[in-house]
Each structure stands twice: as C-alpha cells, then as structure tokens.
C-alpha cells in the first residue's frame, strides 16, 4: 500500500483555478504521496490537468511536470494567470449583465473565459453566480471591498461600514433578511464567492514560471517510459449538470494497464470497474459532491494496477 506521512505536508494553501473536479483539497497530499513513495527525479505527466492544482503543487515542490488538458481554454487560463499581478486579478469580477454579454460573444478571449469562470455558478462558465434579485448588491459590495483593499486583503470586520451595505442591505428589511442570519451580517460576506475565487486565482502568480503545456488526448502519451503519469479523468458513472464523461473507459483502462508496464501510474477516481486495478490510498475526508450537488458516500481514492 501507498504510505503518506502527513507531518511532511507543505504548509500553506493549495493553488489552482476554481474548476469543476478540482483537486485543490487533496493536491498537497497527492504530491506528497508521489514524493514519499516514488521520489522527485522523474517527470510527472498531469494528463487530465484541469484547473492545474496538481501541476501547481508539483511546481512548488520542484518536480518536473507536463501539464496537459484536452481543453486548451483551461490551460490557457492557468498560464494567463501565472504572471499577472493582483491588480489585474481584480478586473475579473463582473456584473450579471456583463457576464451574459461575455457569454454571448462568438469569439471569447482568455480573459473573457476567466471572467466567466470566476463569476459562474459551480464554475460552469454558463450561469451567473448569484440570483437576479441579489446579484447587483453582491457585485457592488465586492467591488467596493476591492476598491478599499490592498493586494486583495481586506478587514472583513469593517465591511458593514461600506456604502453599499448600509444603503442596499441594512436599510432594506427584505434584502437584509435574505442576505444575513443576524445583525453581524456574516452570511452576506460568506457568500461573496467572487472575492474568494479572486484570492485563489491571485495565489497562482507566486509560481513564477510556466509549466510545459500540451493539449492532447491521453493516447498521445503512449510512448512515455520510466516516468510518472497522474491521471484524473472525468470519473466513471458520474454526471453533474453538463459535466459528463465522454471517455471509452474500457479503452482507457486497457491503455493504463499497458502504460503501467513501463511507468508509475496513479489514477484518481471514486471507483474503478476493472478488476486489474486496486485502491492504494483513500482520502477519507474528500467526498463526492456529484449527482445534483448532494454529498455522497463515495470518497476520492488513488488506484494502481495490481
């Protein structure tokens, strides 16, 4: 079985884009598993890289990594953020009207896609984060916080003194009841997800380098030898809104089995239907939130060929 001494985990926050299926919650553990069990001298191929959480953690740990995702838009977004400053990051918050204007554009820039990502419900880049009734208030509150902040840092205990809060929330009984649980206003701050996502994106720029990036199907890596492949494909038998796997899993598992003869393969999933694989590590606190967003009993696991 795989070992993990959690005392050796890197201190500090995990890094990566806010993205469907992101591994930010367990990225530090996954990379530490690689270090403790397989060393740091091999290149790691992050074949289904998504929001870049594993790639970022590998970079922080000085491990050579190839960042790949079939969706070029997501790798472009990650690389775009890498060398931007925090003032630029503030421009990614947009209003509900601007969100749908950008969504309707035929040709979107990378910045457009980032704005859709930051301001969308469940990071789906399709629907605005807040309800129509509250979106204007929450957007203006976030903008006012940013205008009064330094490097995305803000003393949230003072937010109730902002003009937007006083005029739009505190003095409107109907909105007040919808936004907060009590007179401290904790709920309205907790739900400013745009601001939290900006902070997450801003942290990426500390990496100070670009990973080698490709946009290929997993078969492209068939000639790799003597290295590590970390695989985090869309999970088998999962569906979340528009998120649905298009992978031929029998072909995929056959490919992984063959690749494991010359490489170290770590496969992330909740379950694997092929009995040639076995679970080598379970992240007991990382549970599924698929199937309509309800917390499930399935947990994140790492699999390897037996």
C-alpha positions, 0 to 999 in steps of 0.5 A, a space after each residue: 500500500 501507498 504510505 503518506 506521512 502527513 507531518 511532511 505536508 507543505 504548509 500553506 494553501 493549495 493553488 489552482 483555478 476554481 474548476 469543476 473536479 478540482 483537486 485543490 483539497 487533496 493536491 498537497 497530499 497527492 504530491 506528497 504521496 508521489 514524493 514519499 513513495 516514488 521520489 522527485 527525479 522523474 517527470 510527472 505527466 498531469 494528463 487530465 490537468 484541469 484547473 492545474 492544482 496538481 501541476 501547481 503543487 508539483 511546481 512548488 515542490 520542484 518536480 518536473 511536470 507536463 501539464 496537459 488538458 484536452 481543453 486548451 481554454 483551461 490551460 490557457 487560463 492557468 498560464 494567463 494567470 501565472 504572471 499577472 499581478 493582483 491588480 489585474 486579478 481584480 478586473 475579473 469580477 463582473 456584473 450579471 449583465 456583463 457576464 451574459 454579454 461575455 457569454 454571448 460573444 462568438 469569439 471569447 478571449 482568455 480573459 473573457 473565459 476567466 471572467 466567466 469562470 470566476 463569476 459562474 455558478 459551480 464554475 460552469 462558465 454558463 450561469 451567473 453566480 448569484 440570483 437576479 434579485 441579489 446579484 447587483 448588491 453582491 457585485 457592488 459590495 465586492 467591488 467596493 471591498 476591492 476598491 478599499 483593499 490592498 493586494 486583495 486583503 481586506 478587514 472583513 470586520 469593517 465591511 458593514 461600514 461600506 456604502 453599499 451595505 448600509 444603503 442596499 442591505 441594512 436599510 432594506 428589511 427584505 434584502 437584509 433578511 435574505 442576505 444575513 442570519 443576524 445583525 453581524 451580517 456574516 452570511 452576506 460576506 460568506 457568500 461573496 464567492 467572487 472575492 474568494 475565487 479572486 484570492 485563489 486565482 491571485 495565489 497562482 502568480 507566486 509560481 513564477 514560471 510556466 509549466 510545459 503545456 500540451 493539449 492532447 488526448 491521453 493516447 498521445 502519451 503512449 510512448 512515455 517510459 520510466 516516468 510518472 503519469 497522474 491521471 484524473 479523468 472525468 470519473 466513471 458513472 458520474 454526471 453533474 449538470 453538463 459535466 459528463 464523461 465522454 471517455 471509452 473507459 474500457 479503452 482507457 483502462 486497457 491503455 493504463 494497464 499497458 502504460 503501467 508496464 513501463 511507468 508509475 501510474 496513479 489514477 484518481 477516481 471514486 471507483 474503478 470497474 476493472 478488476 486489474 486495478 486496486 485502491 492504494 490510498 483513500 482520502 477519507 475526508 474528500 467526498 463526492 459532491 456529484 449527482 445534483 450537488 448532494 454529498 455522497 458516500 463515495 470518497 476520492 481514492 488513488 488506484 494502481 494496477 495490481 
